[in-house]
Each structure stands twice: as C-alpha cells, then as structure tokens.
Amino acid sequence: MITNLVRLIIISTYIFTVQTQTNIPIGWFVDDTTSNDIDGKTFSLALAAAMNLSDYFIWPRDLLAFQSVHDNVSNANIYSGFHRICNQLESGAIGSVSSIDNQKTHLLESFMTRLRISMISLNYFNYNKQESNTISKIYHLAMKVDLLPALAAFIKRYKVTTLYYVVEGEEAFSRFQAMMVAQAREKSYDILDIQIRRLIDIHNQNHTKNLLQSVEINDRGSKEERFIVLDLKYIDSYINLLMQIRHHGMTTPHYHYIIMSLEADRIDMRFFRYGGVNVTYFLPRSIHRMDLSVDPATTDRLSLPSFQKKALADALSIYMRAIMTLDESARAEILHASDNEDNFDHLKIECRAKDKNHPHEAFGENLFNVMKTISFDGYSGYVSFNEYGERINYTLNIYQVTMNKLPRNIGNYTHDQFYMDDLKGFEGRQAHDFDKARERIITTIL
C-alpha cells in the first residue's frame, strides 16, 4: 500500500520535472515548394526521430525540448512572406529550419548572417556562390546533397557525347548553368553537345507532347542511344512526365533516363520499367530508417519519407548535438537565463534593428561555430559540412532499371571515387547494343 509520504514524493517529482523542462523555440518555415508529405505533424515526428539518433550524445528529453515557431509563408509577394518570418523570429528563437523557395532563402540568409543567427535549409543549394580565398562568414547550413558532381563523374566515365537536359524550375536551370560553366572552365565533361529543354507546365499535354517530340529518336532504325536528364521541381512532375513518356512509346532500349531527384525511390518504377528502357538515379546512402513501420519494399512508394522529411530530423539533430556540445556554463546561461521559463528575451532576433549590438549575437556565434563542425550518420545520409555550409563526405548509391527489372543498387559514388560493383547488371543492356565492337554503358541523372 502506497503511503501518503510516497504519494507526496511522486507528485513532487512529477511537478519538478514539468517545471524544470525548458522548451527551446526554433523557427520552422515552409511554403508551397515544400514536399507534399510535410504536414502539421511533421515537426513532432522529426523531433522524435532525431532523438533516436543519439549515438554519441545524450539528449536530456525530460529537461529540454524544442518548440516550433511555425509559419507557412506561401505569399505571392516574397517580401510579405519574409516579414512574416521576421515577425515570428522576433518573439524568440534559437535559430531556424526552413523549406522555402530560393528567393526567400536568400533574404533569410542575408539577415541571419548580419545578426549571426544560425539557419538550416532543407531544399536549397547555391550554385551561384562567389568562390574566393576570403569568403565571408555565413551562418547557413544547407542539407541538400548536390548530385551534379556524380553526374559529371558518370558522364566522364561513359563518354556520353550528346545529352538532352530537361529542366523544370529555377534551381534545375541553375544546376544546368553550373554544369555548362564547369564544362567550359574545367573541361570536366567529355560532351560535344548538351541540349536543354524547359518543362513549363506539366499539366499541359500539348506542351509536354511537343517537348517529348523534341527529344525523340526520329529514325526507328537508328543505332543511336539517347541520354535524357530529367531535372524537375516536384516528385509529382517526375511521375506525370514518366507516364507521358511511356504513353509516347519512348521506353525502348534506345533511351536512357537520368533522374535528378534525391527521392527517386518514391517513384513507382513498376509501371515504367517495361520495353527495355534504362533509368539511372542516385540516392544518399544511410544506415538509418526514419520510419520503421514503413516497409522499404512497399508498392506505395509515396508512403516513404521524402528527403526533406529526413533532412528535417537531421537538422534538429544538429541543433541538439550543438547544444549538448556547448560547455555547461554557456548552456546553463542560455537555457536558464530567466526564472520565468516563458521569457526568451535572450533569444529574440531583432531582424529590423539598425544597431549592431544584439543580445543574441554572442550565443549565435558560439552555437554556429559548433554546428558547422558536427558530423554523424543521419537519415538523409552522412552529415558533414564544408566552409560554405554544404554537405560533404556523403556516399550516393547508384540504382538502375534495365531489361524490365526493378531498380537495383549497382554501385556507389563518393567525392573521389565512382564505383560500379555489378557490371553483370549491364549484360542485358549490352545485348541491345548495335555496335558490338564496343561495350557501351550509359546513364542519366540530375
């Protein structure tokens, strides 16, 4: 029988735990460019997943918790969306995580850098950065993995001479431009002809029909093999365009499509693999599964977590690891700066202030210096950053569809190595080569 004294101890302990837990505010901003599997529950699910990545650190979940300062800023006017972000941050935040378009990300980066506040973006990569020996310090980490180096290595190895590049959206066009600049400056691609096609409206059947006709092999008896890069904005765009490619009869062994998406595994290739068509794509290698309840072999491919959802969990893990890496005095000063647990004056971000002395600066500087040194195996692949805040040291698995078979992992790519570990996977493909004097293995990506 529980005595009154024991009841008092249990109740007192419970109250103490509740009262001493600190809810750390963190900005969480999305717009209409966010993945379609991101909803209101996403932050809490990602936070729970991040806590499961406590391999080399212990997150005191009974004492510390993140509270999202959330807003959907899908405004037609970019500055209206920017000011909404600013209003949210001024109420207090340790930093931010965002899945917003490139224009809003540029604005957010500019004032976060000015105020020395950390930010992590999930779906952004800067292909127009100014490279110099004296780069200005940034406070921005980009979770997106760049597939362009892998595409360059693939093209160089297999000596593709003509490449059709289909783009949708400004980021894909920036990637195409970066590829052209690299080819001209470094002569890193052995390509004689790169032809771009812009996908303007995936739902306009006349437009997509004309686009496909412009990359179609006209001579059915030709020995030509056509390599087509699909670099599209949304997962739905890939699905819709692949369906139209199939209906247009462009799934013979003469065609090889390279899918430039970090979540190509969410595309159901069962409906597209027939006819001998070749498809290649790259995915970040991860030793962790974010949702153990979803079978990786499921036929409902869209039920698999998107790259953005996995990157969100990794971003929260970065903040957790950085906070726990801070020395105890700094952590105590930041997290218990006031007896009032709802008072986060020390975390308020005055993004409209003109003076340079902001109370958040010292903490922001200290925190970001730790964040950029963090590295671990995450859900979105290996997490580590260079001086530009870009992902490095990751491994990409190479998947290919050929000879009516489902996707198979046939190799991997790292920064300094492109390795195909199953050349037998190409035997079926080589049976369709018209030039028997040479073995030609090709792919398409990004």
Secondary structure, 3 states (H helix, E strand, C coil): CCCHHHHHHHHHHHHHHHHHCEEEEEEEEECCCCCCCCCCCHHHHHHHHHHCCCCCCCCCCCCEEEEEEEEECCCCCHHHHHHHHHHHHCCCCCCEEEECCHHHHHHHHHHHHHHCCCEEECCCCCCCCCCCCCCCCCCEEECCCCCHHHHHHHHHHHCCCEEEEEECCHHHHHHHHHHHHHHHHHCCCCCCEEEEEECCCCCCHHHHHHHHHHHCCCCCCCCCCEEEEEECCCHHHHHHHHHHHHHCCCCCCCEEEEECCCCHHHCCHHHCCCCCCEEEEEEECCCCCCCCCCCCCCCCHHHCCCHHHHHHHHHHHHHHHHHHHCCHHHHHHHHCCCCCCCCCHHHCCCCCCCCCCCCCHHHHHHHHHHHCCCCEEECCEEECECCCCCECCCCEEEEEECCCCCCEEEEEEECCEEEECCHHHHHHHHCCCCCCCCCCCCCEEC
